[in-house]
Amino acid sequence: MSRQWIAILDYGSQYTQLIARRIREMEVYSEIIPWNTTADELRKRMPAGIILSGGPNSVFEKDAPTIDTEIFKLQVPVLGICYGMQLLSYTMGGRVVPGTEREYGKMPIEILPGNPLFNDIPSTITVWMSHGDRVEAIPASFTRGALSATCPFAAMFDNEQRFYALQFHPEVVHTQYGTQILRNFVLGICKCVQDWKLTSWADDTIARLKAQIGDDEVVLGLSGGVDSSVVAVLLNRAIGKRLHCIFVDNGLLRYQEAEQVAQMFRDNLGLDLTVVHAAQRFYDALKGLENPEDKRKAIGRLFIDVFAEEARRFSHCRYLAQGTIYPDVIESRSPRKGPSQTIKSHHNVGGLPEDLKFELVEPLRELFKDEVRGVGRHLGLADALLDRQPFPGPGLGVRIVGEVTEEKVRLLQQADIRVQEEIRKLPDYKNIWQTFAVLLPVKSVGVMGDQRTYEYTCVIRSVNSLDAMTADWTRLPYDVMARMSNRIINEVRGINRVVYDISSKPPATIEWE
C-alpha cells in the first residue's frame, strides 16, 4: 500500500465510490472509511488529504451523520463535496438553509479567483448539482470560490487552513473539468506522490500471501468469474500446489460453463481443482419456490452445504480464500458503521459449519473491479476471461422469474448463449457492462409455419455502467436486437416471443430478481 493516501469519509452518496476510483486513476491510493471515524483513528494512519463525500441527509435532521471536529486540527487538507460542504460550513460557523427546491442536474457556474482547486480551469464551466439544502453564509475564515444563478456559494475555500468545499460533484462525468479539480486537490494541494501501481501491488501481494500463509494450505471456492480467478492465480504464484480449488456446478450456470472452467484452470493452468456436480440437488431445493429472496436463500444455503462437504476433505487446510473486492466491503458495512446500506447479500462463502474453522484470505478486498482486471492482465490471464461480464452468485436462478426447473434452465442457457454470441460481435462490446437473457413465467400465442404455438417469453437486458451502482439501458442497434430475437425464436424450441428491457437503475435493478 502506498504510504500516502486520501481518506474519503462516506456520508452515503451514490457517487462515493466514484471519488475513490477517480483518485486511484491518478495512481494515488484512496480509501473509503465510515463517516464516524475519529481523529485519533485517522492520526494513526495520517492521510495526505481528507474528502467528505456527498450524501442524502440534511444537516438539520435528527441523527444526521456528523464529523469529529478534531479532524480539522490534524493540519491535513480537507475537501467537502455537496453534503460534505454543508457539513463543513455548518460545523465551522457558516449558515446552511433548507432549499426551496431541489437543485439537480447540469448547472453553469462562475468561478472566482484565488481558489487553487480551479487552477487551469476556465472561468465558466458546467457542473453536476444534486442537493436540497444549500450554504447561505460561509464561515468567517472562508472565501467564496464560485456561484451559480441559484446557488450563491457553489464553492468556498480557506487557503490558510487548506479547507475547500464544492456544492457540486466533481467526480461525475457530467462536471466539466471535474477530474482536473480533483487532481488539483490530490496532486496540487495534498502533494501526493503517484505510487499506487497495480504491477507493484500484485508483486507485493504475492509476497504478503507467502508470508501470511507460510507452509499452510488454502481452499478456494472458485466460481470461474474474474475475481475468484485472479485470486486463484495470485495464490498459485504464492503457494503453488498447496492451493485447493473447489468449483460447485449448481446447474444454474451459463452454457457449458463447468466444462470451460475445468479446462482453463485444471488443464491449462495446472491448478488442483475439484468440480462438484450438484445440479439435481439445487433443482430439488428450488422446487415450488417463486419468491426471489426465498430462491436466493435456498441456493445460498445449499451452496454452503455442498461446499462444506467437499471442504471437509481438506481438513488440514488452515485458510479459506475468497474473491471479495472493495465494493463488497463498502456495501456490506453495517448501518452503524456508515450510511451505505447492504443492497443484497454477496455470494462469497459464509456461514460455514463450526467444524470448518478457516482463517480468511481476501487479497482483493482493497481493489475495484477494473483494478482486479488490471492485476489479472499483469498476471497473464486471458482477455476472454478478464473481459467477462458480471454474473450473479445465484446464477440463472435469479434470471428465471418464478419457479426454477431444469427445463427452464435449459431454455435460458440456449437463449442466453445466442445473446452472448451476437453481443460479442459488436466493436464496443467491452464498453457494455452486462448483456443477458431473462426467462419470464409468461406464455403467449405465436405462429410458426402453419402451427399455433403457446410458449415462453424471453427478455433481453443490456446495461451500461461504471460500477453497477447506477446503470442505463444500452441503445443496441436494431439489427443486433433483430438477430438476437430471430435466433432465439427460430433456434430455441420453447420460446416464441422476445422483448427488450429499457429500464434504468434506479428505479429498476440490473438483475430481474
C-alpha positions in Angstrom: 0.0 0.0 0.0 1.2 3.5 -0.7 2.5 5.5 2.2 0.5 8.4 1.0 -3.3 8.1 0.7 -6.5 10.1 0.6 -9.2 9.3 3.2 -12.8 9.6 1.9 -15.4 9.8 4.7 -18.5 8.1 3.4 -21.7 10.1 4.0 -23.8 7.8 1.8 -23.6 9.4 -1.7 -24.2 7.1 -4.6 -21.1 8.7 -6.1 -18.7 8.0 -3.2 -17.1 5.0 -5.0 -16.5 7.3 -8.0 -14.4 9.6 -5.9 -12.1 6.8 -4.9 -11.9 5.5 -8.4 -11.0 8.9 -9.8 -8.2 9.3 -7.3 -6.8 5.8 -7.9 -6.8 6.6 -11.6 -4.3 9.3 -10.7 -2.1 6.5 -9.3 -2.8 7.7 -5.7 -4.2 5.3 -3.2 -7.6 6.2 -1.8 -9.8 4.5 0.8 -13.5 4.9 1.7 -14.0 4.9 5.5 -17.1 5.4 7.7 -18.2 8.9 8.4 -17.8 8.4 12.2 -14.1 7.6 12.0 -12.4 9.5 14.8 -9.5 11.9 14.6 -7.4 9.5 16.7 -8.1 6.7 14.2 -7.1 8.9 11.3 -4.0 10.2 13.1 -2.6 6.6 13.4 -2.6 6.3 9.6 -2.3 10.1 8.8 -3.7 10.5 5.3 -2.3 13.2 2.9 -5.8 14.6 2.5 -9.4 14.1 3.6 -12.6 14.2 1.4 -16.1 14.5 2.9 -18.4 12.8 0.4 -21.9 13.8 -0.6 -24.9 12.2 1.0 -28.7 12.1 1.1 -29.2 13.6 4.5 -29.8 17.1 5.7 -27.5 18.6 8.3 -30.7 19.6 10.2 -32.1 16.0 10.5 -32.0 14.2 13.8 -29.2 11.7 13.8 -27.7 13.1 10.6 -24.1 12.0 10.1 -21.6 14.4 11.6 -17.9 14.6 11.9 -15.3 14.5 14.7 -14.3 18.2 14.6 -10.9 17.2 16.0 -10.2 16.1 12.4 -10.0 19.7 11.4 -7.0 20.1 13.8 -4.9 17.4 12.0 -3.4 20.0 9.7 -4.4 17.9 6.7 -6.2 19.4 3.6 -9.9 18.8 3.6 -12.3 18.8 0.7 -16.1 18.8 1.3 -18.4 17.7 -1.6 -22.1 18.6 -1.6 -23.3 17.3 1.8 -19.6 17.5 2.8 -19.6 21.2 2.0 -22.8 21.8 4.0 -21.4 19.8 7.0 -18.1 21.7 6.8 -19.9 25.1 6.8 -22.4 24.0 9.5 -19.7 22.9 11.9 -17.4 25.8 11.4 -19.9 28.7 11.9 -21.5 29.2 8.5 -25.2 29.1 7.8 -27.0 26.3 5.9 -30.6 26.7 4.9 -33.2 24.2 3.5 -33.5 24.7 -0.3 -36.9 25.9 -1.5 -36.5 23.4 -4.3 -34.0 20.6 -5.1 -31.3 21.6 -7.5 -30.5 18.5 -9.6 -28.7 18.2 -12.9 -26.3 20.3 -15.0 -25.8 23.9 -14.0 -23.3 26.6 -15.3 -21.2 28.2 -12.5 -18.9 31.2 -12.5 -15.5 30.6 -10.9 -14.0 33.4 -8.8 -10.2 33.9 -8.4 -7.9 32.7 -5.6 -9.0 29.1 -5.3 -6.2 26.6 -6.2 -8.9 23.9 -6.8 -9.7 25.8 -10.0 -6.2 26.2 -11.4 -6.0 25.8 -15.2 -9.8 25.7 -15.4 -12.0 28.2 -17.4 -13.9 30.9 -15.5 -17.3 29.4 -16.5 -18.0 25.6 -16.5 -21.0 23.3 -16.3 -21.2 21.1 -13.2 -23.5 18.4 -11.8 -25.6 19.6 -8.9 -27.5 17.3 -6.6 -28.6 18.9 -3.4 -31.6 20.2 -1.4 -30.1 22.3 1.3 -27.5 25.0 0.4 -25.0 27.2 2.1 -26.4 30.7 2.8 -23.4 32.1 4.6 -19.9 30.7 4.7 -17.7 30.6 7.8 -15.7 33.7 8.6 -12.3 32.4 7.5 -13.6 31.2 4.1 -13.8 33.0 0.8 -16.5 32.4 -1.9 -15.0 30.4 -4.8 -17.9 30.0 -7.3 -21.5 30.8 -7.7 -24.5 29.9 -10.0 -27.7 31.6 -10.8 -29.5 29.7 -7.9 -26.6 28.9 -5.6 -24.7 31.9 -4.1 -21.9 29.6 -2.8 -21.2 26.9 -5.3 -17.7 26.7 -3.8 -15.7 28.1 -0.8 -12.1 27.9 0.4 -9.7 28.8 3.2 -6.2 28.6 1.8 -4.6 29.1 5.2 -6.2 26.1 6.8 -6.3 24.3 3.4 -10.0 23.7 3.6 -12.0 23.5 0.4 -15.6 22.8 -0.5 -17.8 22.3 -3.5 -21.6 22.3 -3.8 -21.4 20.1 -6.9 -19.9 16.7 -7.7 -16.5 16.9 -9.5 -16.3 13.0 -9.6 -19.1 12.5 -12.2 -18.6 12.8 -15.9 -21.2 15.5 -16.2 -19.0 18.0 -14.5 -16.6 19.7 -16.9 -13.0 19.6 -15.7 -14.1 17.5 -12.7 -11.1 15.2 -12.9 -8.8 18.3 -13.1 -10.4 19.7 -9.9 -9.7 16.5 -8.1 -6.2 16.4 -9.4 -5.7 20.0 -8.2 -6.7 18.8 -4.7 -4.8 15.5 -4.6 -1.6 16.3 -6.5 -1.5 20.1 -6.1 -2.8 20.8 -2.6 -2.1 17.5 -0.9 1.2 17.0 -2.8 0.6 13.3 -3.2 3.1 11.0 -4.8 1.7 8.9 -7.7 2.9 5.5 -6.5 -0.2 3.4 -6.5 0.6 1.0 -9.4 -1.2 -2.4 -9.9 2.0 -4.1 -11.1 3.8 -3.4 -7.8 0.6 -4.1 -5.9 0.5 -7.6 -7.4 4.1 -8.4 -6.7 3.7 -7.1 -3.1 0.6 -9.1 -2.6 2.2 -12.3 -3.7 5.0 -11.7 -1.2 2.5 -10.9 1.6 0.5 -14.1 0.8 3.7 -16.2 1.0 4.4 -14.6 4.4 0.8 -14.9 5.7 0.3 -18.5 4.7 3.8 -19.9 5.3 3.8 -23.7 4.9 0.0 -24.0 5.4 -2.6 -24.8 2.7 -5.6 -22.9 1.3 -9.0 -23.9 0.0 -10.7 -21.6 -2.6 -14.3 -21.6 -3.8 -13.7 -21.0 -7.5 -16.6 -19.6 -9.5 -14.9 -19.0 -12.8 -15.6 -15.3 -12.6 -13.0 -12.6 -12.8 -12.5 -12.1 -9.0 -12.0 -15.7 -7.9 -9.9 -16.4 -11.0 -7.5 -13.6 -10.1 -7.3 -14.8 -6.5 -6.5 -18.4 -7.8 -3.6 -17.2 -9.9 -2.2 -14.9 -7.1 -2.3 -17.8 -4.7 -0.9 -20.3 -7.2 2.0 -17.9 -7.7 2.4 -17.7 -3.9 2.0 -21.3 -2.7 1.6 -23.5 -5.8 0.1 -26.9 -5.2 -0.9 -26.0 -1.6 -3.9 -24.3 -3.1 -7.0 -26.5 -3.5 -9.9 -25.1 -5.6 -13.5 -26.2 -5.4 -16.0 -25.5 -8.2 -19.6 -26.2 -7.4 -21.7 -26.9 -10.6 -25.1 -25.9 -9.3 -26.9 -26.4 -12.6 -27.6 -22.7 -12.8 -24.5 -21.7 -14.7 -24.1 -20.3 -18.2 -24.0 -22.7 -21.1 -21.1 -25.2 -20.8 -19.5 -23.1 -18.1 -18.4 -26.0 -15.8 -16.5 -27.6 -18.7 -14.9 -24.3 -19.6 -13.7 -23.7 -16.0 -12.3 -27.2 -15.7 -10.4 -26.8 -19.0 -9.0 -23.4 -18.1 -7.9 -24.0 -14.5 -7.1 -27.7 -14.3 -5.9 -28.4 -17.8 -4.4 -25.1 -18.9 -3.1 -23.6 -15.6 -2.5 -26.8 -13.8 -4.4 -25.9 -10.6 -5.7 -28.5 -8.2 -9.4 -28.3 -9.0 -12.3 -30.3 -7.8 -15.6 -30.0 -9.7 -18.7 -30.9 -7.7 -21.7 -31.8 -9.9 -24.7 -30.9 -7.8 -27.3 -29.7 -10.3 -30.1 -32.1 -9.2 -29.7 -31.2 -5.6 -30.2 -27.5 -6.4 -33.2 -28.2 -8.7 -34.8 -30.2 -5.8 -34.2 -27.4 -3.3 -35.8 -24.8 -5.7 -38.9 -26.9 -6.4 -42.0 -24.8 -5.7 -40.2 -21.6 -4.8 -41.2 -18.4 -6.6 -40.2 -15.6 -4.3 -36.8 -14.2 -5.3 -35.4 -13.9 -1.7 -36.6 -17.5 -1.0 -34.7 -18.7 -4.1 -31.5 -16.8 -3.2 -31.6 -18.2 0.4 -32.2 -21.7 -0.8 -29.3 -21.5 -3.3 -27.0 -19.9 -0.8 -27.8 -22.5 2.0 -27.3 -25.4 -0.3 -24.1 -24.0 -1.8 -22.7 -23.7 1.7 -23.7 -27.4 2.4 -22.2 -28.7 -0.8 -19.0 -26.6 -0.4 -18.6 -27.6 3.2 -19.0 -31.3 2.3 -16.2 -31.0 -0.1 -14.0 -28.7 2.0 -14.0 -31.3 4.8 -11.7 -33.4 2.6 -9.2 -30.6 3.2 -9.4 -30.6 6.9 -5.7 -29.9 7.1 -6.2 -26.5 5.3 -5.9 -23.5 7.6 -7.1 -20.8 5.2 -10.2 -20.1 3.1 -9.6 -17.8 0.2 -12.4 -15.5 -1.2 -12.7 -13.1 -4.1 -14.1 -10.3 -2.0 -13.5 -6.9 -3.7 -13.7 -3.4 -2.4 -17.3 -2.6 -3.4 -18.3 -5.8 -1.5 -16.6 -4.4 1.6 -18.2 -1.0 1.3 -21.7 -2.3 0.6 -21.6 -4.9 3.4 -20.9 -2.4 6.2 -23.5 -2.4 8.9 -25.6 0.8 9.2 -23.9 1.7 12.5 -20.6 2.0 10.7 -21.8 4.3 8.0 -24.8 5.2 5.8 -24.0 2.8 3.0 -26.7 0.1 3.0 -26.4 -3.5 2.1 -28.4 -3.9 -1.1 -28.3 -7.7 -1.2 -26.2 -10.5 0.2 -22.9 -11.2 -1.5 -22.3 -14.8 -2.6 -18.9 -15.3 -1.0 -18.7 -18.4 1.2 -20.1 -17.5 4.7 -21.8 -19.3 7.5 -19.7 -22.5 7.2 -20.2 -25.1 9.9 -18.3 -24.9 13.2 -16.0 -27.8 12.4 -14.6 -25.8 9.4 -12.7 -23.1 11.2 -10.8 -21.5 8.4 -9.0 -18.2 8.6 -10.0 -15.9 5.7 -7.6 -14.8 2.9 -9.1 -12.0 0.8 -6.3 -10.5 -1.3 -8.6 -8.3 -3.5 -10.5 -6.6 -0.8 -9.0 -3.2 -1.5 -9.4 -3.3 -5.3 -12.2 -2.1 -7.6 -13.3 -4.4 -10.4 -11.3 -2.6 -13.1 -8.2 -2.8 -10.9 -8.8 -6.6 -10.5 -8.9 -6.9 -14.2 -5.6 -4.9 -14.4 -4.0 -7.3 -12.0 -5.3 -10.2 -14.0 -3.7 -8.9 -17.1 -0.4 -8.3 -15.3 -0.5 -12.0 -14.2 -1.1 -13.1 -17.8 -4.8 -14.2 -17.6 -6.6 -14.3 -21.0 -8.7 -11.3 -22.1 -11.6 -13.7 -22.8 -11.8 -14.4 -19.0 -11.0 -10.9 -17.7 -13.5 -9.2 -20.0 -16.3 -11.5 -19.0 -19.4 -9.6 -17.9 -20.6 -9.9 -14.2 -22.7 -13.0 -13.4 -24.9 -13.2 -10.2 -23.9 -15.5 -7.4 -27.3 -17.4 -7.6 -26.7 -17.7 -11.4 -29.7 -18.3 -13.6 -31.8 -18.8 -10.5 -32.4 -15.1 -10.4 -32.8 -14.8 -14.2 -35.7 -17.2 -14.3 -38.6 -15.3 -12.8 -40.8 -17.6 -10.7 -40.1 -21.3 -10.1 -36.8 -22.7 -11.4 -36.9 -26.0 -13.2 -34.4 -28.0 -15.2 -36.4 -27.3 -18.4 -36.4 -23.6 -17.8 -32.6 -23.6 -17.1 -32.0 -25.4 -20.4 -34.2 -22.9 -22.3 -32.5 -19.9 -20.7 -29.0 -21.3 -21.3 -29.8 -21.7 -25.0 -31.3 -18.3 -25.3 -28.5 -16.6 -23.4 -25.7 -18.2 -25.4 -27.2 -16.7 -28.6 -27.4 -13.3 -26.9 -23.8 -13.6 -25.9 -22.6 -14.7 -29.4 -24.3 -11.7 -31.0 -23.3 -9.1 -28.5 -19.6 -10.1 -28.7 -19.6 -9.2 -32.4 -20.1 -5.5 -31.5 -16.9 -3.4 -31.7 -17.7 -1.7 -28.4 -18.6 -5.0 -26.6 -16.0 -4.3 -23.8 -17.8 -1.0 -23.0 -21.1 -2.7 -22.2 -21.4 -3.7 -18.6 -23.8 -6.6 -18.9 -26.0 -8.2 -21.5 -28.1 -11.3 -20.8 -31.4 -13.1 -21.3 -34.2 -13.5 -18.7 -37.0 -16.1 -18.9 -40.4 -14.9 -17.8 -43.2 -17.2 -16.4 -45.4 -15.9 -19.2 -46.6 -17.8 -22.2 -48.1 -16.3 -25.3 -49.6 -17.4 -28.6 -47.4 -17.5 -31.7 -47.4 -18.9 -35.1 -44.5 -21.0 -36.5 -45.1 -22.3 -40.0 -48.8 -23.2 -40.1 -48.9 -24.2 -36.5 -50.1 -22.3 -33.4 -47.6 -22.2 -30.5 -48.0 -21.3 -26.9 -44.6 -20.8 -25.5 -42.4 -18.7 -23.1 -41.3 -15.1 -23.3 -37.7 -14.1 -23.2 -36.3 -10.7 -22.1 -33.0 -9.3 -23.3 -31.4 -7.0 -20.8 -28.3 -4.9 -21.6 -26.9 -2.0 -19.5 -24.0 0.4 -19.4 -22.5 1.2 -16.0 -19.2 2.1 -14.3 -19.6 0.2 -11.1 -23.2 -1.3 -11.1 -24.3 1.3 -8.5 -26.2 3.1 -11.3 -26.9 1.8 -14.8 -28.6 2.9 -18.1 -30.0 0.6 -20.7 -27.9 0.1 -23.7 -29.1 1.5 -27.0 -28.3 -1.6 -29.0 -28.6 -1.3 -32.8 -31.9 -2.5 -34.1 -30.2 -5.1 -36.4 -28.4 -6.6 -33.4 -31.7 -6.9 -31.5 -33.3 -8.4 -34.6 -30.6 -11.0 -34.9 -30.9 -11.9 -31.2 -34.7 -12.2 -31.4 -34.6 -14.2 -34.7 -32.1 -16.7 -33.4 -33.8 -17.3 -30.1 -37.2 -17.8 -31.6 -36.0 -19.9 -34.5 -33.4 -21.9 -32.7 -34.7 -22.4 -29.1 -37.8 -24.6 -29.1 -40.0 -23.4 -26.2 -39.6 -19.6 -26.7 -41.8 -17.7 -29.2 -41.5 -14.1 -28.1 -38.6 -11.8 -27.2 -38.8 -8.3 -25.6 -36.1 -5.7 -24.8 -35.8 -4.1 -21.3 -35.4 -0.3 -21.4 -35.4 0.3 -17.6 -32.5 2.1 -15.9 -31.1 1.7 -12.4 -32.6 3.3 -10.4 -35.5 2.7 -10.2 -35.1 -0.8 -11.7 -32.2 -3.1 -10.7 -29.9 -4.6 -13.3 -31.0 -8.2 -12.5 -34.7 -9.0 -12.5 -34.6 -10.7 -9.1 
